[in-house]
């Protein structure tokens, strides 16, 4: 073997290794991005399901005999927790977000009720 054949072999080997490493790094980051997107979507889907359960719970509590906004919120939170547990949904990471969501929904519901009461009283 002469040195030119050896040099060509080494260059081909180095080029192949660089290409393989580049492909591996690219694949790693692509897989990492895919896993993150999948997790984000799953969390987003889970949050959407929790919101639907919360809407139903809030409606049930608003039409129940429970009085006091804090009591209603606690009741709605318990309904959501128990419903999600029964459905196999893990909501521990969403408790603060759920609490804020229930507060906002109740505030919206109360604001709408006040506006309806005002418009009803002005029409009389």
CORKASUL-V889970 format. One record per run of one state. SS is the DSSP state (a for helix, b for strand, c for the rest). FROM is the first residue (numbers start at 1). TO is the last residue. If there is no record, write none. Layout:
<<SS | FROM | TO> <SS | FROM | TO>>
//
This chain:
<<c | 1 | 2> <a | 3 | 62> <c | 63 | 68> <a | 69 | 87> <c | 88 | 91> <a | 92 | 123> <c | 124 | 124>>
//
